[in-house]
Amino acid sequence: MTAAYQKILAGINKVSGITEEDWDLCQASLRYKALKKGEFFIEEGKIYKEIAFVISGLFRAYYVIDGEEINCSFFFEGQWPKAYHSFLTQTPSKMWIQALEDSEIFLLSYELLQSLFNASKNWERFGRLAAETLYVSAQLRSEMLLLDKPADRYLKLQQQQPEILERIPLYHIASYIGIKQPSLSRIRKRLLKEKMAKVRL
């Protein structure tokens, strides 16, 4: 098995374990795709029949609201970029998903997943748990934007998803936590001063 196939199998088993027989149902129908930095996996207004698994690279998901791009998710290696509503309902997407780095993905079609769910209880469980994880993630993000102060949003990101701070530009991070970049810069400077003051004590 190639390294790329090993990665997606590990990503599937991370959500819910499958057997070798389950994997055999899936492997031959996976579609590989490479995207250059700046290219789009998903564009607003199009209907999407596939979800992706990131072999290598990085993606951001965003909406365009009154001409402004508002980031709502980032997808790293081992994660699953998707316009889930468009995928499930086969209606036009309102979301964009763009590669922030040169990236490689595997694609799973709507038809493939439906056949897997029908053929195997393990795949059916995978689909249920993946949907539950997506719901929890969306709720936590909504609560963060509604309940947390901007500095607390940044600190929570620093603690829970440090890879975002390491690989993603500040202006994208600011959009993701619901503030403007100058405000984020001020928060970072204040937090650094507070940290240095504690070190000196």
C-alpha positions, 0 to 999 in steps of 0.5 A, a space after each residue: 500500500 502506498 503512503 497516500 493510501 495509508 494516510 487516508 486509511 488512517 484518517 478513516 480509522 480515526 473516525 471509525 474503524 473499518 475492516 480490510 474488506 471494507 477498505 477493498 470496497 473503497 480503494 479502487 474508486 478513490 480519485 486523486 487530484 493535485 491543486 496548486 496554491 490558490 486553486 479552488 476545490 469548491 466554488 460558490 454556486 456549483 453543486 458538489 458530488 465529492 468530498 476530499 481527504 487531504 493527503 498533503 497541503 492546507 485548505 481554507 473554507 470561507 463565505 463571501 458576505 457583502 464582498 468580504 471573505 469570512 473564514 469558517 474552517 481550515 483543513 490540514 493533512 488527514 482532514 476532510 474538506 467539504 461543502 457538506 450541505 451542497 454534498 448531501 442535498 446536491 444543491 449549489 454551494 454557498 461556500 468556497 474552499 481554496 488551497 493555501 498551499 500546493 496540495 494533494 487530495 483523494 476524492 470520494 463521490 456521493 455515489 461511492 459513499 452511498 454504496 459503502 453505507 449500504 454495503 457495510 455497517 462499519 461504513 455506515 457508522 463512519 458516516 454517522 460519526 463523521 456527521 456528529 463530529 462536524 456538528 459538534 465542531 460547528 457548534 463549538 465555533 458558534 459558541 466561541 464567536 458568540 460567548 468568548 472575548 476576542 483575546 480568549 478566542 485567540 488563546 483558545 486557538 493557540 491552545 487547541 489548534 496551534 497548527 493554525 498559528 504556525 501555517 496560516 497568515 494572520 489576516 486569515 486567522 483574524 477573519 476566522 476568529 471574527 475580528 480585524 487584523 489590526 485588532 489581532 495584532 494588538 491582542 498578540 502584542 498585549 499577550 506577549 507583554 503580559 508573558 514577558 512581565 510574568 517571566 521577569 517576576 
